[in-house]
């Protein structure tokens, strides 16, 4: 159940975080469907690998991204209201102006993530890993 699949947008060709071509709604829907199957332990499901994906202003309301890899993803202005990001890898992700209202970030790794002006109202941050200045902080 630990399979990783590269995104269809060829993130490996993108040097700067999330600056590649924007992930289309169809590509995103396919990744989310496969990830949901992976979470349920179904055959053929794959853990979402959205590394370096350009998800600017994406509508991910209520999305199940549990344990998804969103390292260096550009989620500027994305709507993640009520999304499940439990245990997600958000290292160096750009969440500037993102709506994370009511999102579950329990155990998520937000190391060096940009949370400037992100709405975290009602978000669950238990055991989330963050850096404040040069200090690693684990929310309790």
KEZAMAR-245212 format. One record per atom (N, C-alpha, C, O): residue number from 1; residue in one letter; atom name; x, y, z. Coordinates in Angstrom, 3 decimals. Example, Ala and Ser with C-alpha at 12.3 -4.5 7.8 and 13.67 -1.06 7.14 Angstrom:
// KEZAMAR-245212
    k  r   a         x         y         z
    1  A   N    13.190    -5.690     7.800
    1  A  CA    12.300    -4.500     7.800
    1  A   C    13.200    -3.300     7.800
    1  A   O    14.236    -3.319     8.465
    2  S   N    12.850    -2.250     7.080
    2  S  CA    13.670    -1.060     7.140
    2  S   C    12.900     0.030     7.870
    2  S   O    13.409     1.138     8.039
***
This chain:
// KEZAMAR-245212
    k  r   a         x         y         z
    1  X   N     0.808    -1.202     0.000
    1  X  CA     0.000     0.000     0.000
    1  X   C     0.849     1.263     0.000
    1  X   O     0.314     2.348     0.226
    2  X   N     2.128     1.163    -0.241
    2  X  CA     2.962     2.364    -0.188
    2  X   C     3.405     2.814    -1.576
    2  X   O     4.435     3.473    -1.715
    3  X   N     2.649     2.470    -2.581
    3  X  CA     3.001     2.854    -3.949
    3  X   C     2.930     4.357    -4.140
    3  X   O     2.028     5.021    -3.630
    4  X   N     3.879     4.875    -4.870
    4  X  CA     3.882     6.292    -5.231
    4  X   C     3.837     6.374    -6.744
    4  X   O     4.547     5.638    -7.429
    5  X   N     3.025     7.244    -7.260
    5  X  CA     2.962     7.418    -8.703
    5  X   C     3.254     8.862    -9.042
    5  X   O     2.769     9.768    -8.364
    6  X   N     4.044     9.092   -10.086
    6  X  CA     4.309    10.466   -10.468
    6  X   C     3.061    11.103   -11.047
    6  X   O     2.218    10.433   -11.644
    7  X   N     2.960    12.393   -10.862
    7  X  CA     1.810    13.109   -11.401
    7  X   C     1.852    13.158   -12.910
    7  X   O     2.932    13.099   -13.497
    8  X   N     0.702    13.263   -13.553
    8  X  CA     0.644    13.291   -15.009
    8  X   C     1.214    14.577   -15.602
    8  X   O     1.358    14.681   -16.820
    9  X   N     1.542    15.559   -14.756
    9  X  CA     2.050    16.838   -15.229
    9  X   C     3.563    16.862   -15.244
    9  X   O     4.156    17.922   -15.443
   10  X   N     4.212    15.710   -15.036
   10  X  CA     5.660    15.562   -15.091
   10  X   C     6.363    16.545   -14.164
   10  X   O     7.171    17.368   -14.594
   11  X   N     6.032    16.438   -12.880
   11  X  CA     6.599    17.335   -11.870
   11  X   C     8.118    17.267   -11.836
   11  X   O     8.774    18.243   -11.471
   12  X   N     8.686    16.118   -12.217
   12  X  CA    10.136    15.986   -12.169
   12  X   C    10.838    16.953   -13.133
   12  X   O    12.027    17.228   -12.974
   13  X   N    10.122    17.459   -14.112
   13  X  CA    10.707    18.403   -15.053
   13  X   C    10.622    19.838   -14.553
   13  X   O    11.197    20.747   -15.153
   14  X   N     9.908    20.039   -13.456
   14  X  CA     9.703    21.378   -12.925
   14  X   C    10.706    21.635   -11.818
   14  X   O    10.673    20.963   -10.787
   15  X   N    11.589    22.587   -12.010
   15  X  CA    12.595    22.861   -10.993
   15  X   C    12.041    23.675    -9.838
   15  X   O    12.358    23.382    -8.685
   16  X   N    11.233    24.677   -10.101
   16  X  CA    10.698    25.528    -9.051
   16  X   C     9.381    24.967    -8.558
   16  X   O     8.543    24.503    -9.331
   17  X   N     9.228    25.025    -7.255
   17  X  CA     8.029    24.455    -6.632
   17  X   C     6.752    25.006    -7.243
   17  X   O     6.513    26.213    -7.234
   18  X   N     5.941    24.111    -7.769
   18  X  CA     4.615    24.463    -8.243
   18  X   C     4.555    25.458    -9.374
   18  X   O     3.516    26.088    -9.569
   19  X   N     5.619    25.628   -10.124
   19  X  CA     5.609    26.606   -11.210
   19  X   C     5.421    25.970   -12.575
   19  X   O     5.519    26.642   -13.602
   20  X   N     5.156    24.697   -12.582
   20  X  CA     4.930    24.020   -13.847
   20  X   C     3.522    24.276   -14.346
   20  X   O     2.817    25.134   -13.815
   21  X   N     3.114    23.543   -15.357
   21  X  CA     1.767    23.715   -15.885
   21  X   C     0.742    23.376   -14.817
   21  X   O     0.947    22.475   -14.002
   22  X   N    -0.353    24.101   -14.831
   22  X  CA    -1.403    23.881   -13.839
   22  X   C    -2.034    22.510   -14.050
   22  X   O    -2.294    22.097   -15.180
   23  X   N    -2.272    21.819   -12.951
   23  X  CA    -2.933    20.519   -13.000
   23  X   C    -4.387    20.752   -13.414
   23  X   O    -5.077    21.581   -12.821
   24  X   N    -4.846    20.033   -14.417
   24  X  CA    -6.224    20.213   -14.883
   24  X   C    -7.202    19.552   -13.925
   24  X   O    -6.818    18.711   -13.112
   25  X   N    -8.467    19.937   -14.025
   25  X  CA    -9.509    19.346   -13.183
   25  X   C    -9.618    17.846   -13.436
   25  X   O    -9.851    17.072   -12.508
   26  X   N    -9.450    17.441   -14.687
   26  X  CA    -9.548    16.017   -15.042
   26  X   C    -8.387    15.235   -14.438
   26  X   O    -8.588    14.153   -13.885
   27  X   N    -7.165    15.780   -14.540
   27  X  CA    -6.002    15.123   -13.938
   27  X   C    -6.164    15.019   -12.426
   27  X   O    -5.892    13.975   -11.832
   28  X   N    -6.610    16.111   -11.811
   28  X  CA    -6.776    16.135   -10.365
   28  X   C    -7.841    15.135    -9.917
   28  X   O    -7.659    14.435    -8.921
   29  X   N    -8.940    15.069   -10.646
   29  X  CA   -10.008    14.119   -10.306
   29  X   C    -9.493    12.680   -10.372
   29  X   O    -9.852    11.856    -9.531
   30  X   N    -8.657    12.375   -11.366
   30  X  CA    -8.100    11.030   -11.509
   30  X   C    -7.161    10.702   -10.346
   30  X   O    -7.201     9.596    -9.805
   31  X   N    -6.317    11.663    -9.964
   31  X  CA    -5.393    11.466    -8.848
   31  X   C    -6.182    11.251    -7.552
   31  X   O    -5.862    10.353    -6.774
   32  X   N    -7.210    12.073    -7.320
   32  X  CA    -8.005    11.960    -6.102
   32  X   C    -8.761    10.634    -6.041
   32  X   O    -8.869    10.034    -4.972
   33  X   N    -9.281    10.175    -7.169
   33  X  CA   -10.009     8.899    -7.201
   33  X   C    -9.071     7.729    -6.894
   33  X   O    -9.418     6.830    -6.128
   34  X   N    -7.887     7.750    -7.498
   34  X  CA    -6.906     6.694    -7.258
   34  X   C    -6.436     6.720    -5.803
   34  X   O    -6.241     5.676    -5.180
   35  X   N    -6.259     7.941    -5.272
   35  X  CA    -5.825     8.079    -3.884
   35  X   C    -6.905     7.556    -2.924
   35  X   O    -6.586     6.879    -1.947
   36  X   N    -8.156     7.861    -3.194
   36  X  CA    -9.258     7.383    -2.349
   36  X   C    -9.273     5.849    -2.318
   36  X   O    -9.496     5.244    -1.270
   37  X   N    -9.034     5.235    -3.472
   37  X  CA    -8.963     3.771    -3.539
   37  X   C    -7.787     3.259    -2.717
   37  X   O    -7.906     2.241    -2.035
   38  X   N    -6.650     3.958    -2.774
   38  X  CA    -5.465     3.583    -1.990
   38  X   C    -5.764     3.661    -0.493
   38  X   O    -5.413     2.756     0.263
   39  X   N    -6.414     4.748    -0.071
   39  X  CA    -6.757     4.929     1.340
   39  X   C    -7.655     3.786     1.812
   39  X   O    -7.513     3.309     2.938
   40  X   N    -8.572     3.352     0.958
   40  X  CA    -9.485     2.260     1.316
   40  X   C    -8.826     0.888     1.175
   40  X   O    -9.434    -0.123     1.525
   41  X   N    -7.590     0.837     0.669
   41  X  CA    -6.876    -0.421     0.517
   41  X   C    -7.312    -1.230    -0.684
   41  X   O    -7.096    -2.440    -0.735
   42  X   N    -7.924    -0.570    -1.650
   42  X  CA    -8.405    -1.267    -2.841
   42  X   C    -7.282    -1.494    -3.842
   42  X   O    -6.378    -0.665    -3.953
   43  X   N    -7.326    -2.598    -4.568
   43  X  CA    -6.313    -2.852    -5.591
   43  X   C    -6.355    -1.783    -6.679
   43  X   O    -7.428    -1.310    -7.053
   44  X   N    -5.199    -1.413    -7.176
   44  X  CA    -5.120    -0.416    -8.242
   44  X   C    -5.086     1.012    -7.735
   44  X   O    -4.868     1.937    -8.518
   45  X   N    -5.295     1.210    -6.453
   45  X  CA    -5.223     2.556    -5.895
   45  X   C    -3.778     2.961    -5.658
   45  X   O    -2.926     2.115    -5.387
   46  X   N    -3.505     4.243    -5.760
   46  X  CA    -2.149     4.759    -5.549
   46  X   C    -2.196     5.991    -4.665
   46  X   O    -3.098     6.823    -4.764
   47  X   N    -1.196     6.082    -3.798
   47  X  CA    -1.063     7.271    -2.958
   47  X   C    -0.854     8.484    -3.860
   47  X   O    -0.065     8.433    -4.803
   48  X   N    -1.560     9.569    -3.569
   48  X  CA    -1.445    10.782    -4.385
   48  X   C    -0.047    11.368    -4.269
   48  X   O     0.441    11.625    -3.168
   49  X   N     0.585    11.575    -5.402
   49  X  CA     1.879    12.236    -5.454
   49  X   C     1.686    13.524    -6.242
   49  X   O     1.704    13.534    -7.473
   50  X   N     1.501    14.606    -5.500
   50  X  CA     1.294    15.916    -6.107
   50  X   C     2.507    16.804    -5.854
   50  X   O     2.386    18.022    -5.721
   51  X   N     3.667    16.177    -5.791
   51  X  CA     4.916    16.889    -5.592
   51  X   C     5.099    17.937    -6.691
   51  X   O     5.009    17.634    -7.880
   52  X   N     5.357    19.163    -6.269
   52  X  CA     5.599    20.296    -7.168
   52  X   C     4.424    20.629    -8.087
   52  X   O     4.585    21.365    -9.060
   53  X   N     3.274    20.100    -7.787
   53  X  CA     2.103    20.359    -8.636
   53  X   C     1.649    21.806    -8.499
   53  X   O     1.705    22.387    -7.415
   54  X   N     1.205    22.371    -9.597
   54  X  CA     0.635    23.715    -9.598
   54  X   C    -0.869    23.572    -9.397
   54  X   O    -1.614    23.257   -10.325
   55  X   N    -1.290    23.812    -8.165
   55  X  CA    -2.696    23.689    -7.795
   55  X   C    -3.254    25.049    -7.374
   55  X   O    -4.122    25.139    -6.507
   56  X   N    -2.743    26.088    -7.998
   56  X  CA    -3.181    27.448    -7.697
   56  X   C    -4.694    27.563    -7.847
   56  X   O    -5.253    27.209    -8.886
   57  X   N    -5.343    28.056    -6.813
   57  X  CA    -6.796    28.286    -6.792
   57  X   C    -7.624    27.021    -7.021
   57  X   O    -8.790    27.113    -7.404
   58  X   N    -7.045    25.849    -6.794
   58  X  CA    -7.785    24.597    -6.977
   58  X   C    -8.891    24.475    -5.938
   58  X   O    -8.732    24.917    -4.800
   59  X   N   -10.009    23.879    -6.329
   59  X  CA   -11.103    23.622    -5.407
   59  X   C   -10.954    22.203    -4.876
   59  X   O   -11.287    21.231    -5.554
   60  X   N   -10.448    22.103    -3.649
   60  X  CA   -10.243    20.815    -3.005
   60  X   C   -11.115    20.707    -1.756
   60  X   O   -10.741    20.062    -0.776
   61  X   N   -12.270    21.343    -1.807
   61  X  CA   -13.206    21.330    -0.687
   61  X   C   -13.544    19.894    -0.314
   61  X   O   -14.016    19.121    -1.147
   62  X   N   -13.294    19.540     0.957
   62  X  CA   -13.636    18.211     1.455
   62  X   C   -12.823    17.072     0.874
   62  X   O   -13.160    15.909     1.096
   63  X   N   -11.763    17.368     0.137
   63  X  CA   -10.963    16.317    -0.513
   63  X   C   -10.272    15.436     0.526
   63  X   O    -9.846    15.914     1.577
   64  X   N   -10.167    14.146     0.217
   64  X  CA    -9.422    13.232     1.071
   64  X   C    -7.995    13.157     0.537
   64  X   O    -7.722    12.500    -0.467
   65  X   N    -7.094    13.846     1.231
   65  X  CA    -5.679    13.849     0.868
   65  X   C    -4.852    13.266     2.009
   65  X   O    -3.696    13.642     2.203
   66  X   N    -5.445    12.353     2.753
   66  X  CA    -4.764    11.702     3.862
   66  X   C    -3.476    11.045     3.364
   66  X   O    -3.498    10.245     2.429
   67  X   N    -2.362    11.392     3.995
   67  X  CA    -1.027    10.863     3.676
   67  X   C    -0.572    11.172     2.259
   67  X   O     0.348    10.525     1.758
   68  X   N    -1.187    12.134     1.607
   68  X  CA    -0.785    12.514     0.241
   68  X   C     0.555    13.241     0.271
   68  X   O     0.915    13.859     1.272
   69  X   N     1.280    13.162    -0.828
   69  X  CA     2.546    13.871    -0.959
   69  X   C     2.298    15.156    -1.741
   69  X   O     2.049    15.135    -2.947
   70  X   N     2.372    16.277    -1.020
   70  X  CA     2.165    17.601    -1.617
   70  X   C     3.422    18.452    -1.430
   70  X   O     3.345    19.679    -1.365
   71  X   N     4.561    17.800    -1.348
   71  X  CA     5.816    18.521    -1.141
   71  X   C     6.058    19.505    -2.290
   71  X   O     5.979    19.148    -3.466
   72  X   N     6.352    20.735    -1.921
   72  X  CA     6.638    21.823    -2.867
   72  X   C     5.474    22.135    -3.804
   72  X   O     5.671    22.772    -4.838
   73  X   N     4.276    21.700    -3.461
   73  X  CA     3.104    22.010    -4.289
   73  X   C     2.730    23.479    -4.115
   73  X   O     2.897    24.051    -3.038
   74  X   N     2.226    24.074    -5.180
   74  X  CA     1.746    25.450    -5.115
   74  X   C     0.235    25.419    -4.941
   74  X   O    -0.510    25.142    -5.881
   75  X   N    -0.203    25.708    -3.716
   75  X  CA    -1.620    25.709    -3.375
   75  X   C    -2.087    27.120    -3.056
   75  X   O    -3.016    27.316    -2.273
   76  X   N    -1.431    28.109    -3.673
   76  X  CA    -1.799    29.506    -3.449
   76  X   C    -3.276    29.714    -3.784
   76  X   O    -3.725    29.402    -4.887
   77  X   N    -4.023    30.245    -2.815
   77  X  CA    -5.436    30.542    -3.043
   77  X   C    -6.326    29.324    -3.181
   77  X   O    -7.494    29.462    -3.545
   78  X   N    -5.810    28.127    -2.900
   78  X  CA    -6.618    26.914    -3.032
   78  X   C    -7.675    26.853    -1.936
   78  X   O    -7.473    27.360    -0.833
   79  X   N    -8.803    26.224    -2.256
   79  X  CA    -9.867    26.033    -1.282
   79  X   C    -9.784    24.601    -0.762
   79  X   O   -10.157    23.652    -1.450
   80  X   N    -9.287    24.465     0.469
   80  X  CA    -9.147    23.169     1.124
   80  X   C   -10.089    23.076     2.319
   80  X   O    -9.802    22.375     3.290
   81  X   N   -11.214    23.784     2.245
   81  X  CA   -12.161    23.808     3.338
   81  X   C   -12.618    22.386     3.648
   81  X   O   -13.138    21.686     2.780
   82  X   N   -12.414    21.966     4.909
   82  X  CA   -12.859    20.646     5.338
   82  X   C   -12.087    19.483     4.751
   82  X   O   -12.521    18.338     4.879
   83  X   N   -10.957    19.738     4.110
   83  X  CA   -10.159    18.662     3.499
   83  X   C    -9.486    17.821     4.579
   83  X   O    -9.170    18.321     5.659
   84  X   N    -9.271    16.549     4.282
   84  X  CA    -8.550    15.659     5.182
   84  X   C    -7.102    15.570     4.703
   84  X   O    -6.797    14.921     3.703
   85  X   N    -6.220    16.241     5.447
   85  X  CA    -4.790    16.243     5.141
   85  X   C    -4.017    15.534     6.249
   85  X   O    -2.847    15.834     6.486
   86  X   N    -4.672    14.596     6.923
   86  X  CA    -4.045    13.846     8.000
   86  X   C    -2.766    13.179     7.502
   86  X   O    -2.787    12.421     6.532
   87  X   N    -1.649    13.468     8.178
   87  X  CA    -0.378    12.834     7.828
   87  X   C     0.177    13.222     6.472
   87  X   O     1.098    12.569     5.983
   88  X   N    -0.355    14.268     5.849
   88  X  CA     0.113    14.684     4.515
   88  X   C     1.501    15.313     4.590
   88  X   O     1.875    15.909     5.599
   89  X   N     2.243    15.169     3.519
   89  X  CA     3.553    15.805     3.386
   89  X   C     3.356    17.137     2.670
   89  X   O     3.100    17.179     1.467
   90  X   N     3.478    18.218     3.425
   90  X  CA     3.326    19.570     2.879
   90  X   C     4.631    20.362     3.041
   90  X   O     4.609    21.588     3.151
   91  X   N     5.750    19.658     3.053
   91  X  CA     7.052    20.311     3.209
   91  X   C     7.259    21.284     2.046
   91  X   O     7.119    20.914     0.880
   92  X   N     7.590    22.514     2.377
   92  X  CA     7.839    23.581     1.400
   92  X   C     6.633    23.877     0.500
   92  X   O     6.793    24.499    -0.550
   93  X   N     5.447    23.448     0.886
   93  X  CA     4.254    23.759     0.087
   93  X   C     3.916    25.236     0.237
   93  X   O     4.136    25.832     1.291
   94  X   N     3.379    25.817    -0.832
   94  X  CA     2.949    27.213    -0.789
   94  X   C     1.435    27.232    -0.582
   94  X   O     0.659    26.927    -1.488
   95  X   N     1.039    27.598     0.639
   95  X  CA    -0.374    27.650     1.006
   95  X   C    -0.814    29.098     1.231
   95  X   O    -1.767    29.360     1.965
   96  X   N    -0.115    30.024     0.595
   96  X  CA    -0.441    31.443     0.745
   96  X   C    -1.886    31.683     0.304
   96  X   O    -2.300    31.252    -0.772
   97  X   N    -2.645    32.381     1.157
   97  X  CA    -4.046    32.722     0.878
   97  X   C    -4.956    31.501     0.717
   97  X   O    -6.072    31.631     0.214
   98  X   N    -4.500    30.328     1.133
   98  X  CA    -5.335    29.127     1.019
   98  X   C    -6.404    29.114     2.104
   98  X   O    -6.196    29.624     3.205
   99  X   N    -7.546    28.526     1.780
   99  X  CA    -8.620    28.361     2.754
   99  X   C    -8.517    26.958     3.333
   99  X   O    -8.878    25.977     2.683
  100  X   N    -8.015    26.876     4.573
  100  X  CA    -7.877    25.600     5.269
  100  X   C    -8.880    25.513     6.423
  100  X   O    -8.686    24.769     7.385
  101  X   N    -9.931    26.275     6.302
  101  X  CA   -10.953    26.330     7.355
  101  X   C   -11.519    24.924     7.595
  101  X   O   -12.018    24.276     6.675
  102  X   N   -11.429    24.467     8.857
  102  X  CA   -11.973    23.164     9.219
  102  X   C   -11.210    21.977     8.661
  102  X   O   -11.671    20.841     8.778
  103  X   N   -10.054    22.211     8.057
  103  X  CA    -9.266    21.111     7.491
  103  X   C    -8.622    20.290     8.606
  103  X   O    -8.300    20.818     9.671
  104  X   N    -8.439    19.010     8.353
  104  X  CA    -7.773    18.141     9.311
  104  X   C    -6.316    17.991     8.896
  104  X   O    -5.997    17.309     7.922
  105  X   N    -5.434    18.646     9.658
  105  X  CA    -4.000    18.604     9.396
  105  X   C    -3.278    17.808    10.479
  105  X   O    -2.083    17.999    10.702
  106  X   N    -4.001    16.921    11.146
  106  X  CA    -3.409    16.106    12.207
  106  X   C    -2.216    15.329    11.669
  106  X   O    -2.333    14.582    10.697
  107  X   N    -1.067    15.513    12.313
  107  X  CA     0.143    14.790    11.916
  107  X   C     0.742    15.211    10.594
  107  X   O     1.680    14.570    10.118
  108  X   N     0.231    16.272     9.983
  108  X  CA     0.778    16.739     8.700
  108  X   C     2.148    17.374     8.918
  108  X   O     2.417    17.950     9.972
  109  X   N     3.002    17.261     7.917
  109  X  CA     4.320    17.878     7.992
  109  X   C     4.284    19.170     7.183
  109  X   O     4.261    19.155     5.953
  110  X   N     4.280    20.292     7.910
  110  X  CA     4.223    21.626     7.304
  110  X   C     5.577    22.332     7.398
  110  X   O     5.638    23.561     7.401
  111  X   N     6.651    21.562     7.473
  111  X  CA     7.988    22.132     7.577
  111  X   C     8.241    23.078     6.414
  111  X   O     8.141    22.701     5.246
  112  X   N     8.571    24.315     6.763
  112  X  CA     8.897    25.373     5.790
  112  X   C     7.759    25.690     4.809
  112  X   O     7.996    26.278     3.754
  113  X   N     6.535    25.301     5.155
  113  X  CA     5.386    25.644     4.309
  113  X   C     5.080    27.130     4.474
  113  X   O     5.264    27.697     5.551
  114  X   N     4.613    27.749     3.398
  114  X  CA     4.228    29.156     3.428
  114  X   C     2.738    29.221     3.760
  114  X   O     1.888    28.845     2.953
  115  X   N     2.441    29.707     4.967
  115  X  CA     1.050    29.816     5.421
  115  X   C     0.616    31.270     5.518
  115  X   O    -0.328    31.587     6.241
  116  X   N     1.295    32.160     4.796
  116  X  CA     0.973    33.578     4.823
  116  X   C    -0.484    33.799     4.420
  116  X   O    -0.911    33.388     3.341
  117  X   N    -1.230    34.448     5.296
  117  X  CA    -2.643    34.785     5.072
  117  X   C    -3.539    33.573     4.830
  117  X   O    -4.647    33.725     4.316
  118  X   N    -3.085    32.379     5.189
  118  X  CA    -3.938    31.191     5.067
  118  X   C    -4.991    31.233     6.167
  118  X   O    -4.705    31.660     7.286
  119  X   N    -6.199    30.793     5.857
  119  X  CA    -7.276    30.742     6.836
  119  X   C    -7.252    29.371     7.496
  119  X   O    -7.594    28.362     6.879
  120  X   N    -6.840    29.352     8.769
  120  X  CA    -6.754    28.105     9.532
  120  X   C    -7.840    28.024    10.603
  120  X   O    -7.723    27.250    11.553
  121  X   N    -8.891    28.817    10.450
  121  X  CA    -9.980    28.828    11.421
  121  X   C   -10.575    27.431    11.555
  121  X   O   -11.025    26.840    10.573
  122  X   N   -10.574    26.913    12.772
  122  X  CA   -11.173    25.607    13.029
  122  X   C   -10.393    24.430    12.478
  122  X   O   -10.887    23.303    12.496
  123  X   N    -9.176    24.671    11.986
  123  X  CA    -8.359    23.571    11.462
  123  X   C    -7.813    22.737    12.621
  123  X   O    -7.535    23.268    13.696
  124  X   N    -7.664    21.451    12.401
  124  X  CA    -7.113    20.537    13.394
  124  X   C    -5.621    20.381    13.111
  124  X   O    -5.227    19.909    12.044
  125  X   N    -4.801    20.780    14.076
  125  X  CA    -3.347    20.794    13.883
  125  X   C    -2.611    19.890    14.869
  125  X   O    -1.394    20.003    15.017
  126  X   N    -3.333    18.992    15.546
  126  X  CA    -2.700    18.109    16.525
  126  X   C    -1.571    17.322    15.877
  126  X   O    -1.751    16.695    14.833
  127  X   N    -0.398    17.364    16.515
  127  X  CA     0.806    16.653    16.060
  127  X   C     1.322    17.117    14.695
  127  X   O     2.174    16.454    14.105
  128  X   N     0.824    18.235    14.192
  128  X  CA     1.356    18.790    12.939
  128  X   C     2.759    19.332    13.202
  128  X   O     3.028    19.886    14.268
  129  X   N     3.639    19.171    12.237
  129  X  CA     5.024    19.623    12.367
  129  X   C     5.181    20.920    11.585
  129  X   O     4.861    20.995    10.399
  130  X   N     5.688    21.952    12.286
  130  X  CA     5.888    23.262    11.663
  130  X   C     7.208    23.839    12.143
  130  X   O     7.791    23.359    13.115
  131  X   N     7.667    24.859    11.463
  131  X  CA     8.850    25.601    11.900
  131  X   C     8.440    27.036    12.157
  131  X   O     7.773    27.666    11.338
  132  X   N     8.852    27.542    13.312
  132  X  CA     8.649    28.954    13.624
  132  X   C    10.045    29.532    13.804
  132  X   O    10.749    29.206    14.759
  133  X   N    10.429    30.386    12.879
  133  X  CA    11.813    30.873    12.857
  133  X   C    12.728    29.705    12.557
  133  X   O    12.574    29.038    11.534
  134  X   N    13.685    29.451    13.446
  134  X  CA    14.608    28.332    13.271
  134  X   C    14.287    27.184    14.225
  134  X   O    15.137    26.338    14.503
  135  X   N    13.055    27.164    14.721
  135  X  CA    12.657    26.170    15.695
  135  X   C    11.583    25.235    15.174
  135  X   O    10.564    25.681    14.648
  136  X   N    11.808    23.959    15.318
  136  X  CA    10.801    22.956    14.933
  136  X   C     9.752    22.888    16.041
  136  X   O    10.093    22.788    17.219
  137  X   N     8.486    22.940    15.662
  137  X  CA     7.392    22.922    16.610
  137  X   C     6.419    21.821    16.208
  137  X   O     6.057    21.689    15.039
  138  X   N     6.003    21.034    17.196
  138  X  CA     4.977    20.033    16.954
  138  X   C     3.759    20.472    17.743
  138  X   O     3.814    20.577    18.968
  139  X   N     2.652    20.729    17.047
  139  X  CA     1.430    21.203    17.705
  139  X   C     0.852    20.093    18.577
  139  X   O     0.851    18.922    18.199
  140  X   N     0.372    20.477    19.725
  140  X  CA    -0.260    19.516    20.653
  140  X   C    -1.680    19.893    20.908
  140  X   O    -2.375    19.210    21.660
***
